[in-house]
Amino acid sequence: MLKDKIQTALNKQIELEASSSQFYLAMASWSETLGLTGTSNFLYKHSDEERFHMLKLVRFVNERGGKSLIPQLSQPPKEFDSLSNIFELLLEHELNVTDSINNIVDLCLNEKDYTTYNFMQWYVSEQMEEEALARTILDKLHLIGEDKGGLYMFDRDLETMAQSLSNEGK
């Protein structure tokens, strides 16, 4: 049985993961309207991945005898300043998610809930990957600058990354 503190923290994480999915969906839609199909497909895949993270938490809470709460979400942004802005926001968001996960891990240790602590290790590893990916993408965008040919190649590279995410089953 989950302790109330742990259940509350996990339900907050469920909301954060659901919000992440919506945030990436908004970014994907914005990118798609600009003709950046590689970027939009990449972000659509990440939206799906964040929803998977949420569902994994929902099922865990319920299986441990708790009650997961499906949150009402606020509307994500409709417009973004630039492609670089999207990935800067994405990195900032992922850093917040990492902080939240680390707080849950710390709480699990303090509450001696080693089952949840063990479960959360998957999220710790996932966040390291998410942050590294966002930083790599930002580095590439900074290298490209305003070069339209570079942007075209970047968008194609993200299309390839989106396809590899599909092949991995994420």
C-alpha positions as YAML, in Angstrom:
chain: A
units: angstrom
residues:
- id: 1
  name: MET
  ca: [0.00, 0.00, 0.00]
- id: 2
  name: LEU
  ca: [1.29, 3.43, -0.93]
- id: 3
  name: LYS
  ca: [1.78, 6.00, 1.81]
- id: 4
  name: ASP
  ca: [-0.27, 9.17, 1.33]
- id: 5
  name: LYS
  ca: [2.85, 11.33, 0.79]
- id: 6
  name: ILE
  ca: [4.11, 9.02, -1.94]
- id: 7
  name: GLN
  ca: [0.71, 8.78, -3.62]
- id: 8
  name: THR
  ca: [0.37, 12.58, -3.62]
- id: 9
  name: ALA
  ca: [3.84, 13.00, -5.14]
- id: 10
  name: LEU
  ca: [3.16, 10.37, -7.81]
- id: 11
  name: ASN
  ca: [-0.17, 11.98, -8.70]
- id: 12
  name: LYS
  ca: [1.63, 15.32, -9.13]
- id: 13
  name: GLN
  ca: [4.09, 13.54, -11.42]
- id: 14
  name: ILE
  ca: [1.17, 12.07, -13.39]
- id: 15
  name: GLU
  ca: [-0.05, 15.64, -13.95]
- id: 16
  name: LEU
  ca: [3.42, 16.80, -14.95]
- id: 17
  name: GLU
  ca: [3.82, 13.97, -17.48]
- id: 18
  name: ALA
  ca: [0.35, 14.65, -18.91]
- id: 19
  name: SER
  ca: [1.20, 18.36, -19.20]
- id: 20
  name: SER
  ca: [4.47, 17.43, -20.91]
- id: 21
  name: SER
  ca: [2.56, 15.42, -23.49]
- id: 22
  name: GLN
  ca: [0.27, 18.37, -24.21]
- id: 23
  name: PHE
  ca: [3.20, 20.82, -24.30]
- id: 24
  name: TYR
  ca: [5.03, 18.71, -26.90]
- id: 25
  name: LEU
  ca: [1.82, 18.25, -28.86]
- id: 26
  name: ALA
  ca: [1.44, 22.04, -29.08]
- id: 27
  name: MET
  ca: [5.05, 22.34, -30.23]
- id: 28
  name: ALA
  ca: [4.50, 19.62, -32.83]
- id: 29
  name: SER
  ca: [1.41, 21.30, -34.21]
- id: 30
  name: TRP
  ca: [3.16, 24.68, -34.42]
- id: 31
  name: SER
  ca: [6.13, 23.10, -36.23]
- id: 32
  name: GLU
  ca: [3.88, 21.25, -38.63]
- id: 33
  name: THR
  ca: [2.13, 24.47, -39.68]
- id: 34
  name: LEU
  ca: [5.55, 25.88, -40.66]
- id: 35
  name: GLY
  ca: [6.29, 22.90, -42.90]
- id: 36
  name: LEU
  ca: [8.83, 21.41, -40.48]
- id: 37
  name: THR
  ca: [7.51, 17.86, -40.82]
- id: 38
  name: GLY
  ca: [10.61, 16.21, -39.39]
- id: 39
  name: THR
  ca: [10.49, 18.39, -36.32]
- id: 40
  name: SER
  ca: [6.75, 17.93, -35.92]
- id: 41
  name: ASN
  ca: [6.99, 14.14, -36.24]
- id: 42
  name: PHE
  ca: [9.80, 14.11, -33.69]
- id: 43
  name: LEU
  ca: [7.70, 16.19, -31.28]
- id: 44
  name: TYR
  ca: [4.55, 14.11, -31.91]
- id: 45
  name: LYS
  ca: [6.57, 11.02, -30.94]
- id: 46
  name: HIS
  ca: [7.80, 12.77, -27.80]
- id: 47
  name: SER
  ca: [4.24, 13.72, -26.93]
- id: 48
  name: ASP
  ca: [3.31, 10.03, -27.18]
- id: 49
  name: GLU
  ca: [6.33, 9.10, -25.07]
- id: 50
  name: GLU
  ca: [5.33, 11.53, -22.31]
- id: 51
  name: ARG
  ca: [1.81, 10.07, -22.32]
- id: 52
  name: PHE
  ca: [3.38, 6.62, -21.95]
- id: 53
  name: HIS
  ca: [5.33, 7.92, -18.93]
- id: 54
  name: MET
  ca: [2.06, 9.15, -17.44]
- id: 55
  name: LEU
  ca: [0.28, 5.83, -18.05]
- id: 56
  name: LYS
  ca: [3.15, 3.90, -16.48]
- id: 57
  name: LEU
  ca: [2.72, 6.00, -13.32]
- id: 58
  name: VAL
  ca: [-1.08, 5.64, -13.35]
- id: 59
  name: ARG
  ca: [-0.81, 1.87, -13.49]
- id: 60
  name: PHE
  ca: [1.90, 1.74, -10.83]
- id: 61
  name: VAL
  ca: [-0.12, 3.81, -8.36]
- id: 62
  name: ASN
  ca: [-3.22, 1.68, -8.93]
- id: 63
  name: GLU
  ca: [-1.30, -1.62, -8.71]
- id: 64
  name: ARG
  ca: [0.21, -0.55, -5.38]
- id: 65
  name: GLY
  ca: [-3.25, -0.08, -3.88]
- id: 66
  name: GLY
  ca: [-3.34, 3.67, -4.37]
- id: 67
  name: LYS
  ca: [-5.63, 5.76, -6.49]
- id: 68
  name: SER
  ca: [-4.22, 7.62, -9.44]
- id: 69
  name: LEU
  ca: [-5.86, 10.91, -10.30]
- id: 70
  name: ILE
  ca: [-6.28, 11.90, -13.92]
- id: 71
  name: PRO
  ca: [-5.68, 15.64, -13.98]
- id: 72
  name: GLN
  ca: [-7.39, 18.47, -15.77]
- id: 73
  name: LEU
  ca: [-4.78, 20.25, -17.84]
- id: 74
  name: SER
  ca: [-4.28, 23.89, -18.69]
- id: 75
  name: GLN
  ca: [-3.84, 24.83, -22.33]
- id: 76
  name: PRO
  ca: [-0.24, 24.84, -23.53]
- id: 77
  name: PRO
  ca: [1.14, 27.76, -25.55]
- id: 78
  name: LYS
  ca: [-0.29, 28.22, -29.04]
- id: 79
  name: GLU
  ca: [2.65, 30.09, -30.54]
- id: 80
  name: PHE
  ca: [6.40, 29.91, -30.18]
- id: 81
  name: ASP
  ca: [9.07, 32.46, -31.10]
- id: 82
  name: SER
  ca: [11.29, 30.13, -33.11]
- id: 83
  name: LEU
  ca: [12.50, 26.59, -33.49]
- id: 84
  name: SER
  ca: [15.35, 27.35, -31.08]
- id: 85
  name: ASN
  ca: [12.79, 28.71, -28.62]
- id: 86
  name: ILE
  ca: [10.88, 25.42, -28.77]
- id: 87
  name: PHE
  ca: [13.92, 23.39, -27.82]
- id: 88
  name: GLU
  ca: [15.03, 25.88, -25.17]
- id: 89
  name: LEU
  ca: [11.58, 25.55, -23.60]
- id: 90
  name: LEU
  ca: [11.76, 21.79, -24.00]
- id: 91
  name: LEU
  ca: [15.10, 21.63, -22.14]
- id: 92
  name: GLU
  ca: [13.83, 23.93, -19.39]
- id: 93
  name: HIS
  ca: [10.73, 21.76, -19.05]
- id: 94
  name: GLU
  ca: [12.77, 18.55, -18.89]
- id: 95
  name: LEU
  ca: [14.98, 20.06, -16.17]
- id: 96
  name: ASN
  ca: [11.82, 20.74, -14.14]
- id: 97
  name: VAL
  ca: [10.67, 17.17, -14.69]
- id: 98
  name: THR
  ca: [14.06, 15.92, -13.52]
- id: 99
  name: ASP
  ca: [13.77, 18.01, -10.33]
- id: 100
  name: SER
  ca: [10.33, 16.56, -9.69]
- id: 101
  name: ILE
  ca: [11.54, 12.99, -10.20]
- id: 102
  name: ASN
  ca: [14.53, 13.57, -7.95]
- id: 103
  name: ASN
  ca: [12.21, 14.91, -5.24]
- id: 104
  name: ILE
  ca: [10.09, 11.76, -5.48]
- id: 105
  name: VAL
  ca: [13.19, 9.56, -5.26]
- id: 106
  name: ASP
  ca: [14.32, 11.50, -2.18]
- id: 107
  name: LEU
  ca: [10.86, 11.17, -0.63]
- id: 108
  name: CYS
  ca: [10.89, 7.41, -1.29]
- id: 109
  name: LEU
  ca: [14.18, 7.06, 0.56]
- id: 110
  name: ASN
  ca: [12.95, 9.17, 3.48]
- id: 111
  name: GLU
  ca: [9.72, 7.15, 3.69]
- id: 112
  name: LYS
  ca: [11.60, 3.85, 3.23]
- id: 113
  name: ASP
  ca: [9.43, 2.98, 0.20]
- id: 114
  name: TYR
  ca: [12.03, 0.99, -1.69]
- id: 115
  name: THR
  ca: [9.55, -0.48, -4.15]
- id: 116
  name: THR
  ca: [8.60, 2.97, -5.46]
- id: 117
  name: TYR
  ca: [12.25, 4.05, -5.25]
- id: 118
  name: ASN
  ca: [13.16, 1.11, -7.48]
- id: 119
  name: PHE
  ca: [10.33, 1.89, -9.90]
- id: 120
  name: MET
  ca: [11.44, 5.54, -10.15]
- id: 121
  name: GLN
  ca: [14.95, 4.57, -11.27]
- id: 122
  name: TRP
  ca: [13.58, 4.03, -14.77]
- id: 123
  name: TYR
  ca: [12.46, 7.68, -14.78]
- id: 124
  name: VAL
  ca: [15.85, 8.85, -13.49]
- id: 125
  name: SER
  ca: [17.57, 7.13, -16.44]
- id: 126
  name: GLU
  ca: [14.95, 8.38, -18.90]
- id: 127
  name: GLN
  ca: [15.47, 11.97, -17.76]
- id: 128
  name: MET
  ca: [19.22, 11.77, -18.32]
- id: 129
  name: GLU
  ca: [18.50, 10.74, -21.91]
- id: 130
  name: GLU
  ca: [15.86, 13.45, -22.39]
- id: 131
  name: GLU
  ca: [18.15, 16.22, -21.14]
- id: 132
  name: ALA
  ca: [21.09, 15.03, -23.25]
- id: 133
  name: LEU
  ca: [18.91, 14.86, -26.35]
- id: 134
  name: ALA
  ca: [17.53, 18.37, -25.82]
- id: 135
  name: ARG
  ca: [21.05, 19.77, -25.31]
- id: 136
  name: THR
  ca: [22.31, 18.03, -28.46]
- id: 137
  name: ILE
  ca: [19.45, 19.43, -30.50]
- id: 138
  name: LEU
  ca: [20.04, 22.94, -29.14]
- id: 139
  name: ASP
  ca: [23.76, 22.67, -29.95]
- id: 140
  name: LYS
  ca: [22.88, 21.77, -33.54]
- id: 141
  name: LEU
  ca: [20.43, 24.65, -33.83]
- id: 142
  name: HIS
  ca: [23.06, 27.07, -32.56]
- id: 143
  name: LEU
  ca: [25.51, 25.77, -35.16]
- id: 144
  name: ILE
  ca: [22.96, 26.21, -37.93]
- id: 145
  name: GLY
  ca: [22.01, 29.75, -36.99]
- id: 146
  name: GLU
  ca: [19.89, 31.29, -39.75]
- id: 147
  name: ASP
  ca: [21.15, 28.98, -42.53]
- id: 148
  name: LYS
  ca: [18.08, 27.70, -44.43]
- id: 149
  name: GLY
  ca: [19.97, 24.74, -45.89]
- id: 150
  name: GLY
  ca: [21.12, 23.79, -42.41]
- id: 151
  name: LEU
  ca: [17.56, 24.05, -41.14]
- id: 152
  name: TYR
  ca: [16.38, 21.75, -43.92]
- id: 153
  name: MET
  ca: [19.04, 19.17, -42.99]
- id: 154
  name: PHE
  ca: [18.22, 19.55, -39.29]
- id: 155
  name: ASP
  ca: [14.53, 18.91, -39.97]
- id: 156
  name: ARG
  ca: [15.44, 15.81, -42.00]
- id: 157
  name: ASP
  ca: [17.66, 14.58, -39.16]
- id: 158
  name: LEU
  ca: [14.78, 14.95, -36.70]
- id: 159
  name: GLU
  ca: [12.56, 12.96, -39.07]
- id: 160
  name: THR
  ca: [15.13, 10.16, -38.95]
- id: 161
  name: MET
  ca: [15.23, 10.39, -35.14]
- id: 162
  name: ALA
  ca: [11.43, 10.21, -35.02]
- id: 163
  name: GLN
  ca: [11.48, 7.07, -37.13]
- id: 164
  name: SER
  ca: [14.11, 5.47, -34.90]
- id: 165
  name: LEU
  ca: [11.94, 6.27, -31.86]
- id: 166
  name: SER
  ca: [9.06, 4.46, -33.55]
- id: 167
  name: ASN
  ca: [11.30, 1.47, -34.27]
- id: 168
  name: GLU
  ca: [12.40, 1.33, -30.62]
- id: 169
  name: GLY
  ca: [8.78, 1.16, -29.52]
- id: 170
  name: LYS
  ca: [8.94, 4.37, -27.48]
...
